[in-house]
């Protein structure tokens, strides 16, 4: 078992709640909508469908789109089981 920080643990718990209640077979958007509801019930501020640029050595090398971004610190990719820590701004040039 991995040791996660409290925010990540809350997000994972919300994801399990959604998965247990809905079961399998729905489109990803159904799970995203339910996860956003659960995250907000936990008191998190959630922004949906957030695009984030990826930098290498101060240069944009690509981008990611997260299904939900709770508390502007963590990206959640539904359907892939990813909880990724992100930053709010590009690295210093």
PDB file with one MODEL, atoms N, CA, C and O in Angstrom:
MODEL        1
ATOM      1  N   UNK A   1       0.851  -1.186   0.000  1.00  0.00           N
ATOM      2  CA  UNK A   1       0.000   0.000   0.000  1.00  0.00           C
ATOM      3  C   UNK A   1       0.889   1.238   0.000  1.00  0.00           C
ATOM      4  O   UNK A   1       1.898   1.288   0.704  1.00  0.00           O
ATOM      5  N   UNK A   2       0.513   2.217  -0.780  1.00  0.00           N
ATOM      6  CA  UNK A   2       1.263   3.460  -0.868  1.00  0.00           C
ATOM      7  C   UNK A   2       0.834   4.398   0.248  1.00  0.00           C
ATOM      8  O   UNK A   2      -0.320   4.397   0.674  1.00  0.00           O
ATOM      9  N   UNK A   3       1.784   5.198   0.711  1.00  0.00           N
ATOM     10  CA  UNK A   3       1.451   6.260   1.654  1.00  0.00           C
ATOM     11  C   UNK A   3       1.140   7.511   0.846  1.00  0.00           C
ATOM     12  O   UNK A   3       1.971   7.981   0.068  1.00  0.00           O
ATOM     13  N   UNK A   4      -0.061   8.046   1.034  1.00  0.00           N
ATOM     14  CA  UNK A   4      -0.487   9.241   0.317  1.00  0.00           C
ATOM     15  C   UNK A   4      -0.759  10.344   1.325  1.00  0.00           C
ATOM     16  O   UNK A   4      -1.016  10.082   2.500  1.00  0.00           O
ATOM     17  N   UNK A   5      -0.699  11.572   0.851  1.00  0.00           N
ATOM     18  CA  UNK A   5      -1.051  12.692   1.703  1.00  0.00           C
ATOM     19  C   UNK A   5      -2.568  12.694   1.903  1.00  0.00           C
ATOM     20  O   UNK A   5      -3.281  12.023   1.156  1.00  0.00           O
ATOM     21  N   UNK A   6      -3.074  13.427   2.888  1.00  0.00           N
ATOM     22  CA  UNK A   6      -4.509  13.417   3.197  1.00  0.00           C
ATOM     23  C   UNK A   6      -5.416  13.813   2.033  1.00  0.00           C
ATOM     24  O   UNK A   6      -6.490  13.233   1.875  1.00  0.00           O
ATOM     25  N   UNK A   7      -5.011  14.786   1.215  1.00  0.00           N
ATOM     26  CA  UNK A   7      -5.842  15.191   0.088  1.00  0.00           C
ATOM     27  C   UNK A   7      -5.993  14.046  -0.909  1.00  0.00           C
ATOM     28  O   UNK A   7      -7.096  13.768  -1.380  1.00  0.00           O
ATOM     29  N   UNK A   8      -4.900  13.394  -1.222  1.00  0.00           N
ATOM     30  CA  UNK A   8      -4.948  12.264  -2.155  1.00  0.00           C
ATOM     31  C   UNK A   8      -5.811  11.144  -1.592  1.00  0.00           C
ATOM     32  O   UNK A   8      -6.585  10.530  -2.326  1.00  0.00           O
ATOM     33  N   UNK A   9      -5.687  10.873  -0.307  1.00  0.00           N
ATOM     34  CA  UNK A   9      -6.517   9.848   0.336  1.00  0.00           C
ATOM     35  C   UNK A   9      -7.996  10.184   0.215  1.00  0.00           C
ATOM     36  O   UNK A   9      -8.808   9.298  -0.051  1.00  0.00           O
ATOM     37  N   UNK A  10      -8.357  11.445   0.406  1.00  0.00           N
ATOM     38  CA  UNK A  10      -9.758  11.864   0.271  1.00  0.00           C
ATOM     39  C   UNK A  10     -10.254  11.650  -1.152  1.00  0.00           C
ATOM     40  O   UNK A  10     -11.367  11.166  -1.357  1.00  0.00           O
ATOM     41  N   UNK A  11      -9.439  12.006  -2.127  1.00  0.00           N
ATOM     42  CA  UNK A  11      -9.825  11.854  -3.529  1.00  0.00           C
ATOM     43  C   UNK A  11     -10.022  10.389  -3.877  1.00  0.00           C
ATOM     44  O   UNK A  11     -11.000  10.030  -4.533  1.00  0.00           O
ATOM     45  N   UNK A  12      -9.106   9.550  -3.446  1.00  0.00           N
ATOM     46  CA  UNK A  12      -9.223   8.116  -3.705  1.00  0.00           C
ATOM     47  C   UNK A  12     -10.476   7.561  -3.038  1.00  0.00           C
ATOM     48  O   UNK A  12     -11.183   6.743  -3.627  1.00  0.00           O
ATOM     49  N   UNK A  13     -10.754   7.998  -1.816  1.00  0.00           N
ATOM     50  CA  UNK A  13     -11.961   7.555  -1.127  1.00  0.00           C
ATOM     51  C   UNK A  13     -13.217   7.944  -1.880  1.00  0.00           C
ATOM     52  O   UNK A  13     -14.150   7.148  -1.989  1.00  0.00           O
ATOM     53  N   UNK A  14     -13.250   9.159  -2.400  1.00  0.00           N
ATOM     54  CA  UNK A  14     -14.396   9.613  -3.191  1.00  0.00           C
ATOM     55  C   UNK A  14     -14.544   8.768  -4.456  1.00  0.00           C
ATOM     56  O   UNK A  14     -15.659   8.421  -4.846  1.00  0.00           O
ATOM     57  N   UNK A  15     -13.433   8.441  -5.088  1.00  0.00           N
ATOM     58  CA  UNK A  15     -13.475   7.627  -6.307  1.00  0.00           C
ATOM     59  C   UNK A  15     -14.037   6.235  -6.007  1.00  0.00           C
ATOM     60  O   UNK A  15     -14.819   5.697  -6.791  1.00  0.00           O
ATOM     61  N   UNK A  16     -13.641   5.656  -4.877  1.00  0.00           N
ATOM     62  CA  UNK A  16     -14.180   4.345  -4.492  1.00  0.00           C
ATOM     63  C   UNK A  16     -15.670   4.430  -4.185  1.00  0.00           C
ATOM     64  O   UNK A  16     -16.427   3.523  -4.530  1.00  0.00           O
ATOM     65  N   UNK A  17     -16.095   5.506  -3.544  1.00  0.00           N
ATOM     66  CA  UNK A  17     -17.519   5.684  -3.256  1.00  0.00           C
ATOM     67  C   UNK A  17     -18.319   5.707  -4.547  1.00  0.00           C
ATOM     68  O   UNK A  17     -19.348   5.042  -4.663  1.00  0.00           O
ATOM     69  N   UNK A  18     -17.839   6.478  -5.517  1.00  0.00           N
ATOM     70  CA  UNK A  18     -18.517   6.563  -6.821  1.00  0.00           C
ATOM     71  C   UNK A  18     -18.536   5.198  -7.496  1.00  0.00           C
ATOM     72  O   UNK A  18     -19.583   4.752  -7.963  1.00  0.00           O
ATOM     73  N   UNK A  19     -17.402   4.541  -7.550  1.00  0.00           N
ATOM     74  CA  UNK A  19     -17.318   3.238  -8.222  1.00  0.00           C
ATOM     75  C   UNK A  19     -18.233   2.208  -7.566  1.00  0.00           C
ATOM     76  O   UNK A  19     -18.886   1.424  -8.255  1.00  0.00           O
ATOM     77  N   UNK A  20     -18.278   2.212  -6.247  1.00  0.00           N
ATOM     78  CA  UNK A  20     -19.127   1.253  -5.543  1.00  0.00           C
ATOM     79  C   UNK A  20     -20.606   1.525  -5.751  1.00  0.00           C
ATOM     80  O   UNK A  20     -21.401   0.589  -5.842  1.00  0.00           O
ATOM     81  N   UNK A  21     -20.986   2.791  -5.827  1.00  0.00           N
ATOM     82  CA  UNK A  21     -22.398   3.124  -6.000  1.00  0.00           C
ATOM     83  C   UNK A  21     -22.866   2.943  -7.439  1.00  0.00           C
ATOM     84  O   UNK A  21     -23.977   2.467  -7.667  1.00  0.00           O
ATOM     85  N   UNK A  22     -22.042   3.312  -8.407  1.00  0.00           N
ATOM     86  CA  UNK A  22     -22.460   3.241  -9.803  1.00  0.00           C
ATOM     87  C   UNK A  22     -22.186   1.891 -10.456  1.00  0.00           C
ATOM     88  O   UNK A  22     -22.893   1.490 -11.381  1.00  0.00           O
ATOM     89  N   UNK A  23     -21.169   1.196  -9.979  1.00  0.00           N
ATOM     90  CA  UNK A  23     -20.780  -0.027 -10.661  1.00  0.00           C
ATOM     91  C   UNK A  23     -20.052   0.297 -11.952  1.00  0.00           C
ATOM     92  O   UNK A  23     -19.490   1.381 -12.103  1.00  0.00           O
ATOM     93  N   UNK A  24     -20.065  -0.656 -12.890  1.00  0.00           N
ATOM     94  CA  UNK A  24     -19.336  -0.442 -14.142  1.00  0.00           C
ATOM     95  C   UNK A  24     -20.306  -0.348 -15.311  1.00  0.00           C
ATOM     96  O   UNK A  24     -21.476  -0.713 -15.199  1.00  0.00           O
ATOM     97  N   UNK A  25     -19.797   0.150 -16.436  1.00  0.00           N
ATOM     98  CA  UNK A  25     -20.568   0.156 -17.661  1.00  0.00           C
ATOM     99  C   UNK A  25     -21.013   1.505 -18.177  1.00  0.00           C
ATOM    100  O   UNK A  25     -21.561   1.589 -19.276  1.00  0.00           O
ATOM    101  N   UNK A  26     -20.792   2.571 -17.410  1.00  0.00           N
ATOM    102  CA  UNK A  26     -21.202   3.896 -17.864  1.00  0.00           C
ATOM    103  C   UNK A  26     -20.066   4.574 -18.632  1.00  0.00           C
ATOM    104  O   UNK A  26     -18.910   4.163 -18.536  1.00  0.00           O
ATOM    105  N   UNK A  27     -20.403   5.597 -19.381  1.00  0.00           N
ATOM    106  CA  UNK A  27     -19.383   6.417 -20.017  1.00  0.00           C
ATOM    107  C   UNK A  27     -18.601   7.186 -18.957  1.00  0.00           C
ATOM    108  O   UNK A  27     -19.106   7.423 -17.860  1.00  0.00           O
ATOM    109  N   UNK A  28     -17.377   7.571 -19.280  1.00  0.00           N
ATOM    110  CA  UNK A  28     -16.502   8.264 -18.330  1.00  0.00           C
ATOM    111  C   UNK A  28     -17.155   9.517 -17.749  1.00  0.00           C
ATOM    112  O   UNK A  28     -16.976   9.809 -16.567  1.00  0.00           O
ATOM    113  N   UNK A  29     -17.903  10.256 -18.553  1.00  0.00           N
ATOM    114  CA  UNK A  29     -18.509  11.514 -18.096  1.00  0.00           C
ATOM    115  C   UNK A  29     -19.450  11.285 -16.919  1.00  0.00           C
ATOM    116  O   UNK A  29     -19.557  12.150 -16.049  1.00  0.00           O
ATOM    117  N   UNK A  30     -20.129  10.151 -16.867  1.00  0.00           N
ATOM    118  CA  UNK A  30     -21.014   9.836 -15.743  1.00  0.00           C
ATOM    119  C   UNK A  30     -20.197   9.732 -14.452  1.00  0.00           C
ATOM    120  O   UNK A  30     -20.598  10.258 -13.413  1.00  0.00           O
ATOM    121  N   UNK A  31     -19.058   9.054 -14.524  1.00  0.00           N
ATOM    122  CA  UNK A  31     -18.197   8.911 -13.348  1.00  0.00           C
ATOM    123  C   UNK A  31     -17.579  10.243 -12.949  1.00  0.00           C
ATOM    124  O   UNK A  31     -17.456  10.538 -11.761  1.00  0.00           O
ATOM    125  N   UNK A  32     -17.192  11.044 -13.926  1.00  0.00           N
ATOM    126  CA  UNK A  32     -16.634  12.369 -13.641  1.00  0.00           C
ATOM    127  C   UNK A  32     -17.664  13.218 -12.910  1.00  0.00           C
ATOM    128  O   UNK A  32     -17.349  13.841 -11.896  1.00  0.00           O
ATOM    129  N   UNK A  33     -18.899  13.247 -13.418  1.00  0.00           N
ATOM    130  CA  UNK A  33     -19.951  14.044 -12.779  1.00  0.00           C
ATOM    131  C   UNK A  33     -20.188  13.590 -11.340  1.00  0.00           C
ATOM    132  O   UNK A  33     -20.317  14.421 -10.441  1.00  0.00           O
ATOM    133  N   UNK A  34     -20.246  12.282 -11.119  1.00  0.00           N
ATOM    134  CA  UNK A  34     -20.461  11.759  -9.772  1.00  0.00           C
ATOM    135  C   UNK A  34     -19.268  12.060  -8.864  1.00  0.00           C
ATOM    136  O   UNK A  34     -19.445  12.378  -7.688  1.00  0.00           O
ATOM    137  N   UNK A  35     -18.056  11.961  -9.408  1.00  0.00           N
ATOM    138  CA  UNK A  35     -16.869  12.261  -8.614  1.00  0.00           C
ATOM    139  C   UNK A  35     -16.838  13.725  -8.196  1.00  0.00           C
ATOM    140  O   UNK A  35     -16.481  14.043  -7.062  1.00  0.00           O
ATOM    141  N   UNK A  36     -17.207  14.606  -9.104  1.00  0.00           N
ATOM    142  CA  UNK A  36     -17.253  16.032  -8.770  1.00  0.00           C
ATOM    143  C   UNK A  36     -18.235  16.272  -7.627  1.00  0.00           C
ATOM    144  O   UNK A  36     -17.956  17.057  -6.721  1.00  0.00           O
ATOM    145  N   UNK A  37     -19.380  15.601  -7.666  1.00  0.00           N
ATOM    146  CA  UNK A  37     -20.348  15.727  -6.569  1.00  0.00           C
ATOM    147  C   UNK A  37     -19.732  15.274  -5.254  1.00  0.00           C
ATOM    148  O   UNK A  37     -19.860  15.966  -4.244  1.00  0.00           O
ATOM    149  N   UNK A  38     -19.069  14.126  -5.249  1.00  0.00           N
ATOM    150  CA  UNK A  38     -18.451  13.600  -4.026  1.00  0.00           C
ATOM    151  C   UNK A  38     -17.342  14.513  -3.512  1.00  0.00           C
ATOM    152  O   UNK A  38     -17.246  14.759  -2.310  1.00  0.00           O
ATOM    153  N   UNK A  39     -16.513  15.010  -4.409  1.00  0.00           N
ATOM    154  CA  UNK A  39     -15.419  15.897  -3.998  1.00  0.00           C
ATOM    155  C   UNK A  39     -15.972  17.173  -3.372  1.00  0.00           C
ATOM    156  O   UNK A  39     -15.450  17.656  -2.367  1.00  0.00           O
ATOM    157  N   UNK A  40     -17.022  17.711  -3.965  1.00  0.00           N
ATOM    158  CA  UNK A  40     -17.627  18.922  -3.411  1.00  0.00           C
ATOM    159  C   UNK A  40     -18.283  18.644  -2.070  1.00  0.00           C
ATOM    160  O   UNK A  40     -18.273  19.507  -1.192  1.00  0.00           O
ATOM    161  N   UNK A  41     -18.849  17.470  -1.895  1.00  0.00           N
ATOM    162  CA  UNK A  41     -19.413  17.092  -0.589  1.00  0.00           C
ATOM    163  C   UNK A  41     -18.342  17.061   0.499  1.00  0.00           C
ATOM    164  O   UNK A  41     -18.630  17.286   1.675  1.00  0.00           O
ATOM    165  N   UNK A  42     -17.113  16.783   0.095  1.00  0.00           N
ATOM    166  CA  UNK A  42     -15.984  16.761   1.035  1.00  0.00           C
ATOM    167  C   UNK A  42     -15.448  18.168   1.285  1.00  0.00           C
ATOM    168  O   UNK A  42     -14.482  18.344   2.027  1.00  0.00           O
ATOM    169  N   UNK A  43     -16.080  19.175   0.661  1.00  0.00           N
ATOM    170  CA  UNK A  43     -15.680  20.555   0.881  1.00  0.00           C
ATOM    171  C   UNK A  43     -14.599  21.055  -0.047  1.00  0.00           C
ATOM    172  O   UNK A  43     -14.024  22.119   0.182  1.00  0.00           O
ATOM    173  N   UNK A  44     -14.312  20.295  -1.101  1.00  0.00           N
ATOM    174  CA  UNK A  44     -13.276  20.711  -2.036  1.00  0.00           C
ATOM    175  C   UNK A  44     -13.864  21.626  -3.105  1.00  0.00           C
ATOM    176  O   UNK A  44     -15.015  21.468  -3.514  1.00  0.00           O
ATOM    177  N   UNK A  45     -13.062  22.573  -3.545  1.00  0.00           N
ATOM    178  CA  UNK A  45     -13.421  23.387  -4.695  1.00  0.00           C
ATOM    179  C   UNK A  45     -12.911  22.632  -5.921  1.00  0.00           C
ATOM    180  O   UNK A  45     -11.728  22.301  -6.005  1.00  0.00           O
ATOM    181  N   UNK A  46     -13.800  22.365  -6.862  1.00  0.00           N
ATOM    182  CA  UNK A  46     -13.437  21.541  -8.013  1.00  0.00           C
ATOM    183  C   UNK A  46     -13.686  22.302  -9.301  1.00  0.00           C
ATOM    184  O   UNK A  46     -14.760  22.869  -9.506  1.00  0.00           O
ATOM    185  N   UNK A  47     -12.686  22.308 -10.162  1.00  0.00           N
ATOM    186  CA  UNK A  47     -12.814  22.867 -11.502  1.00  0.00           C
ATOM    187  C   UNK A  47     -12.769  21.681 -12.454  1.00  0.00           C
ATOM    188  O   UNK A  47     -11.901  20.817 -12.332  1.00  0.00           O
ATOM    189  N   UNK A  48     -13.711  21.636 -13.413  1.00  0.00           N
ATOM    190  CA  UNK A  48     -13.780  20.502 -14.329  1.00  0.00           C
ATOM    191  C   UNK A  48     -13.091  20.795 -15.653  1.00  0.00           C
ATOM    192  O   UNK A  48     -12.999  21.948 -16.076  1.00  0.00           O
ATOM    193  N   UNK A  49     -12.609  19.739 -16.305  1.00  0.00           N
ATOM    194  CA  UNK A  49     -11.984  19.792 -17.626  1.00  0.00           C
ATOM    195  C   UNK A  49     -10.924  20.884 -17.723  1.00  0.00           C
ATOM    196  O   UNK A  49     -11.046  21.817 -18.517  1.00  0.00           O
ATOM    197  N   UNK A  50      -9.902  20.755 -16.918  1.00  0.00           N
ATOM    198  CA  UNK A  50      -8.832  21.742 -16.844  1.00  0.00           C
ATOM    199  C   UNK A  50      -7.656  21.302 -17.724  1.00  0.00           C
ATOM    200  O   UNK A  50      -7.193  20.165 -17.640  1.00  0.00           O
ATOM    201  N   UNK A  51      -7.191  22.210 -18.552  1.00  0.00           N
ATOM    202  CA  UNK A  51      -6.010  21.952 -19.376  1.00  0.00           C
ATOM    203  C   UNK A  51      -4.790  22.535 -18.680  1.00  0.00           C
ATOM    204  O   UNK A  51      -4.815  23.675 -18.215  1.00  0.00           O
ATOM    205  N   UNK A  52      -3.731  21.753 -18.613  1.00  0.00           N
ATOM    206  CA  UNK A  52      -2.508  22.175 -17.935  1.00  0.00           C
ATOM    207  C   UNK A  52      -1.332  21.958 -18.877  1.00  0.00           C
ATOM    208  O   UNK A  52      -1.194  20.895 -19.481  1.00  0.00           O
ATOM    209  N   UNK A  53      -0.501  22.962 -18.995  1.00  0.00           N
ATOM    210  CA  UNK A  53       0.692  22.858 -19.832  1.00  0.00           C
ATOM    211  C   UNK A  53       1.801  22.147 -19.082  1.00  0.00           C
ATOM    212  O   UNK A  53       1.941  22.291 -17.868  1.00  0.00           O
ATOM    213  N   UNK A  54       2.586  21.377 -19.821  1.00  0.00           N
ATOM    214  CA  UNK A  54       3.741  20.671 -19.258  1.00  0.00           C
ATOM    215  C   UNK A  54       4.993  21.368 -19.771  1.00  0.00           C
ATOM    216  O   UNK A  54       5.147  21.601 -20.969  1.00  0.00           O
ATOM    217  N   UNK A  55       5.883  21.694 -18.842  1.00  0.00           N
ATOM    218  CA  UNK A  55       7.112  22.415 -19.187  1.00  0.00           C
ATOM    219  C   UNK A  55       8.335  21.520 -19.008  1.00  0.00           C
ATOM    220  O   UNK A  55       8.390  20.693 -18.098  1.00  0.00           O
ATOM    221  N   UNK A  56       9.296  21.698 -19.880  1.00  0.00           N
ATOM    222  CA  UNK A  56      10.619  21.096 -19.737  1.00  0.00           C
ATOM    223  C   UNK A  56      11.634  22.193 -19.943  1.00  0.00           C
ATOM    224  O   UNK A  56      11.694  22.805 -21.009  1.00  0.00           O
ATOM    225  N   UNK A  57      12.423  22.439 -18.933  1.00  0.00           N
ATOM    226  CA  UNK A  57      13.469  23.459 -19.007  1.00  0.00           C
ATOM    227  C   UNK A  57      12.893  24.809 -19.428  1.00  0.00           C
ATOM    228  O   UNK A  57      13.509  25.546 -20.197  1.00  0.00           O
ATOM    229  N   UNK A  58      11.699  25.123 -18.910  1.00  0.00           N
ATOM    230  CA  UNK A  58      11.074  26.402 -19.179  1.00  0.00           C
ATOM    231  C   UNK A  58      10.351  26.502 -20.515  1.00  0.00           C
ATOM    232  O   UNK A  58       9.847  27.568 -20.868  1.00  0.00           O
ATOM    233  N   UNK A  59      10.294  25.391 -21.265  1.00  0.00           N
ATOM    234  CA  UNK A  59       9.657  25.386 -22.580  1.00  0.00           C
ATOM    235  C   UNK A  59       8.458  24.427 -22.548  1.00  0.00           C
ATOM    236  O   UNK A  59       8.547  23.319 -22.017  1.00  0.00           O
ATOM    237  N   UNK A  60       7.338  24.876 -23.127  1.00  0.00           N
ATOM    238  CA  UNK A  60       6.152  24.026 -23.183  1.00  0.00           C
ATOM    239  C   UNK A  60       6.429  22.842 -24.102  1.00  0.00           C
ATOM    240  O   UNK A  60       6.821  23.023 -25.255  1.00  0.00           O
ATOM    241  N   UNK A  61       6.222  21.623 -23.588  1.00  0.00           N
ATOM    242  CA  UNK A  61       6.456  20.416 -24.377  1.00  0.00           C
ATOM    243  C   UNK A  61       5.178  19.609 -24.596  1.00  0.00           C
ATOM    244  O   UNK A  61       5.195  18.588 -25.283  1.00  0.00           O
ATOM    245  N   UNK A  62       4.091  20.061 -24.022  1.00  0.00           N
ATOM    246  CA  UNK A  62       2.835  19.344 -24.201  1.00  0.00           C
ATOM    247  C   UNK A  62       1.806  19.835 -23.218  1.00  0.00           C
ATOM    248  O   UNK A  62       1.977  20.869 -22.572  1.00  0.00           O
ATOM    249  N   UNK A  63       0.746  19.085 -23.115  1.00  0.00           N
ATOM    250  CA  UNK A  63      -0.316  19.463 -22.206  1.00  0.00           C
ATOM    251  C   UNK A  63      -1.116  18.259 -21.762  1.00  0.00           C
ATOM    252  O   UNK A  63      -1.073  17.200 -22.387  1.00  0.00           O
ATOM    253  N   UNK A  64      -1.837  18.433 -20.689  1.00  0.00           N
ATOM    254  CA  UNK A  64      -2.715  17.406 -20.141  1.00  0.00           C
ATOM    255  C   UNK A  64      -4.085  18.015 -19.926  1.00  0.00           C
ATOM    256  O   UNK A  64      -4.211  19.222 -19.722  1.00  0.00           O
ATOM    257  N   UNK A  65      -5.101  17.188 -19.971  1.00  0.00           N
ATOM    258  CA  UNK A  65      -6.434  17.659 -19.612  1.00  0.00           C
ATOM    259  C   UNK A  65      -6.954  16.753 -18.511  1.00  0.00           C
ATOM    260  O   UNK A  65      -7.096  15.543 -18.690  1.00  0.00           O
ATOM    261  N   UNK A  66      -7.235  17.364 -17.371  1.00  0.00           N
ATOM    262  CA  UNK A  66      -7.751  16.617 -16.234  1.00  0.00           C
ATOM    263  C   UNK A  66      -9.265  16.684 -16.219  1.00  0.00           C
ATOM    264  O   UNK A  66      -9.854  17.709 -16.562  1.00  0.00           O
ATOM    265  N   UNK A  67      -9.890  15.596 -15.823  1.00  0.00           N
ATOM    266  CA  UNK A  67     -11.339  15.554 -15.702  1.00  0.00           C
ATOM    267  C   UNK A  67     -11.804  16.504 -14.612  1.00  0.00           C
ATOM    268  O   UNK A  67     -12.827  17.172 -14.754  1.00  0.00           O
ATOM    269  N   UNK A  68     -11.046  16.559 -13.522  1.00  0.00           N
ATOM    270  CA  UNK A  68     -11.392  17.434 -12.400  1.00  0.00           C
ATOM    271  C   UNK A  68     -10.117  17.849 -11.696  1.00  0.00           C
ATOM    272  O   UNK A  68      -9.135  17.106 -11.680  1.00  0.00           O
ATOM    273  N   UNK A  69     -10.135  19.027 -11.119  1.00  0.00           N
ATOM    274  CA  UNK A  69      -8.966  19.532 -10.407  1.00  0.00           C
ATOM    275  C   UNK A  69      -9.402  20.079  -9.052  1.00  0.00           C
ATOM    276  O   UNK A  69      -9.747  21.255  -8.938  1.00  0.00           O
ATOM    277  N   UNK A  70      -9.389  19.227  -8.020  1.00  0.00           N
ATOM    278  CA  UNK A  70      -9.803  19.676  -6.696  1.00  0.00           C
ATOM    279  C   UNK A  70      -8.750  20.557  -6.025  1.00  0.00           C
ATOM    280  O   UNK A  70      -7.552  20.287  -6.110  1.00  0.00           O
ATOM    281  N   UNK A  71      -9.206  21.591  -5.372  1.00  0.00           N
ATOM    282  CA  UNK A  71      -8.359  22.475  -4.570  1.00  0.00           C
ATOM    283  C   UNK A  71      -7.165  23.049  -5.326  1.00  0.00           C
ATOM    284  O   UNK A  71      -6.186  23.471  -4.710  1.00  0.00           O
ATOM    285  N   UNK A  72      -7.239  23.069  -6.650  1.00  0.00           N
ATOM    286  CA  UNK A  72      -6.201  23.674  -7.509  1.00  0.00           C
ATOM    287  C   UNK A  72      -4.800  23.165  -7.213  1.00  0.00           C
ATOM    288  O   UNK A  72      -3.823  23.886  -7.419  1.00  0.00           O
ATOM    289  N   UNK A  73      -4.690  21.933  -6.733  1.00  0.00           N
ATOM    290  CA  UNK A  73      -3.367  21.370  -6.469  1.00  0.00           C
ATOM    291  C   UNK A  73      -3.203  19.985  -7.073  1.00  0.00           C
ATOM    292  O   UNK A  73      -2.076  19.524  -7.252  1.00  0.00           O
ATOM    293  N   UNK A  74      -4.285  19.322  -7.387  1.00  0.00           N
ATOM    294  CA  UNK A  74      -4.231  17.925  -7.782  1.00  0.00           C
ATOM    295  C   UNK A  74      -5.091  17.723  -9.014  1.00  0.00           C
ATOM    296  O   UNK A  74      -6.205  18.242  -9.085  1.00  0.00           O
ATOM    297  N   UNK A  75      -4.598  16.990  -9.970  1.00  0.00           N
ATOM    298  CA  UNK A  75      -5.387  16.655 -11.146  1.00  0.00           C
ATOM    299  C   UNK A  75      -5.901  15.246 -11.041  1.00  0.00           C
ATOM    300  O   UNK A  75      -5.182  14.355 -10.589  1.00  0.00           O
ATOM    301  N   UNK A  76      -7.128  15.027 -11.449  1.00  0.00           N
ATOM    302  CA  UNK A  76      -7.728  13.701 -11.398  1.00  0.00           C
ATOM    303  C   UNK A  76      -8.101  13.289 -12.811  1.00  0.00           C
ATOM    304  O   UNK A  76      -8.875  13.972 -13.481  1.00  0.00           O
ATOM    305  N   UNK A  77      -7.558  12.189 -13.252  1.00  0.00           N
ATOM    306  CA  UNK A  77      -7.892  11.625 -14.549  1.00  0.00           C
ATOM    307  C   UNK A  77      -8.797  10.438 -14.296  1.00  0.00           C
ATOM    308  O   UNK A  77      -8.314   9.373 -13.913  1.00  0.00           O
ATOM    309  N   UNK A  78     -10.079  10.588 -14.497  1.00  0.00           N
ATOM    310  CA  UNK A  78     -11.019   9.485 -14.299  1.00  0.00           C
ATOM    311  C   UNK A  78     -10.828   8.451 -15.399  1.00  0.00           C
ATOM    312  O   UNK A  78     -10.430   8.774 -16.519  1.00  0.00           O
ATOM    313  N   UNK A  79     -11.117   7.220 -15.060  1.00  0.00           N
ATOM    314  CA  UNK A  79     -10.996   6.151 -16.036  1.00  0.00           C
ATOM    315  C   UNK A  79      -9.588   5.613 -16.151  1.00  0.00           C
ATOM    316  O   UNK A  79      -9.382   4.549 -16.734  1.00  0.00           O
ATOM    317  N   UNK A  80      -8.626   6.316 -15.614  1.00  0.00           N
ATOM    318  CA  UNK A  80      -7.238   5.868 -15.666  1.00  0.00           C
ATOM    319  C   UNK A  80      -6.655   5.657 -14.274  1.00  0.00           C
ATOM    320  O   UNK A  80      -5.541   5.151 -14.141  1.00  0.00           O
ATOM    321  N   UNK A  81      -7.389   6.037 -13.244  1.00  0.00           N
ATOM    322  CA  UNK A  81      -6.912   5.852 -11.885  1.00  0.00           C
ATOM    323  C   UNK A  81      -5.763   6.753 -11.501  1.00  0.00           C
ATOM    324  O   UNK A  81      -5.004   6.421 -10.591  1.00  0.00           O
ATOM    325  N   UNK A  82      -5.612   7.885 -12.167  1.00  0.00           N
ATOM    326  CA  UNK A  82      -4.486   8.772 -11.906  1.00  0.00           C
ATOM    327  C   UNK A  82      -4.889   9.908 -10.967  1.00  0.00           C
ATOM    328  O   UNK A  82      -5.922  10.550 -11.159  1.00  0.00           O
ATOM    329  N   UNK A  83      -4.082  10.139  -9.977  1.00  0.00           N
ATOM    330  CA  UNK A  83      -4.174  11.342  -9.155  1.00  0.00           C
ATOM    331  C   UNK A  83      -2.792  11.959  -9.215  1.00  0.00           C
ATOM    332  O   UNK A  83      -1.828  11.394  -8.697  1.00  0.00           O
ATOM    333  N   UNK A  84      -2.695  13.123  -9.848  1.00  0.00           N
ATOM    334  CA  UNK A  84      -1.393  13.712 -10.144  1.00  0.00           C
ATOM    335  C   UNK A  84      -1.265  15.059  -9.464  1.00  0.00           C
ATOM    336  O   UNK A  84      -2.156  15.900  -9.581  1.00  0.00           O
ATOM    337  N   UNK A  85      -0.161  15.277  -8.750  1.00  0.00           N
ATOM    338  CA  UNK A  85       0.104  16.580  -8.137  1.00  0.00           C
ATOM    339  C   UNK A  85       0.569  17.526  -9.227  1.00  0.00           C
ATOM    340  O   UNK A  85       1.390  17.161 -10.069  1.00  0.00           O
ATOM    341  N   UNK A  86       0.041  18.742  -9.209  1.00  0.00           N
ATOM    342  CA  UNK A  86       0.414  19.731 -10.212  1.00  0.00           C
ATOM    343  C   UNK A  86       0.749  21.043  -9.531  1.00  0.00           C
ATOM    344  O   UNK A  86       0.504  21.227  -8.338  1.00  0.00           O
ATOM    345  N   UNK A  87       1.308  21.943 -10.304  1.00  0.00           N
ATOM    346  CA  UNK A  87       1.551  23.287  -9.796  1.00  0.00           C
ATOM    347  C   UNK A  87       0.629  24.247 -10.521  1.00  0.00           C
ATOM    348  O   UNK A  87       0.125  23.933 -11.599  1.00  0.00           O
ATOM    349  N   UNK A  88       0.409  25.394  -9.947  1.00  0.00           N
ATOM    350  CA  UNK A  88      -0.504  26.372 -10.514  1.00  0.00           C
ATOM    351  C   UNK A  88       0.160  27.297 -11.522  1.00  0.00           C
ATOM    352  O   UNK A  88      -0.531  28.048 -12.212  1.00  0.00           O
ATOM    353  N   UNK A  89       1.452  27.261 -11.620  1.00  0.00           N
ATOM    354  CA  UNK A  89       2.134  28.194 -12.509  1.00  0.00           C
ATOM    355  C   UNK A  89       3.346  27.522 -13.121  1.00  0.00           C
ATOM    356  O   UNK A  89       3.860  26.550 -12.566  1.00  0.00           O
ATOM    357  N   UNK A  90       3.807  28.019 -14.247  1.00  0.00           N
ATOM    358  CA  UNK A  90       4.982  27.420 -14.880  1.00  0.00           C
ATOM    359  C   UNK A  90       6.218  27.668 -14.035  1.00  0.00           C
ATOM    360  O   UNK A  90       6.236  28.575 -13.204  1.00  0.00           O
ATOM    361  N   UNK A  91       7.252  26.863 -14.247  1.00  0.00           N
ATOM    362  CA  UNK A  91       8.496  27.083 -13.506  1.00  0.00           C
ATOM    363  C   UNK A  91       9.116  28.418 -13.878  1.00  0.00           C
ATOM    364  O   UNK A  91       8.836  28.977 -14.939  1.00  0.00           O
ATOM    365  N   UNK A  92       9.959  28.917 -12.993  1.00  0.00           N
ATOM    366  CA  UNK A  92      10.635  30.184 -13.276  1.00  0.00           C
ATOM    367  C   UNK A  92      11.527  30.024 -14.487  1.00  0.00           C
ATOM    368  O   UNK A  92      12.246  29.033 -14.621  1.00  0.00           O
ATOM    369  N   UNK A  93      11.473  31.011 -15.370  1.00  0.00           N
ATOM    370  CA  UNK A  93      12.270  30.954 -16.606  1.00  0.00           C
ATOM    371  C   UNK A  93      13.708  31.320 -16.332  1.00  0.00           C
ATOM    372  O   UNK A  93      14.529  31.328 -17.250  1.00  0.00           O
TER     373      UNK A  93
ENDMDL
END
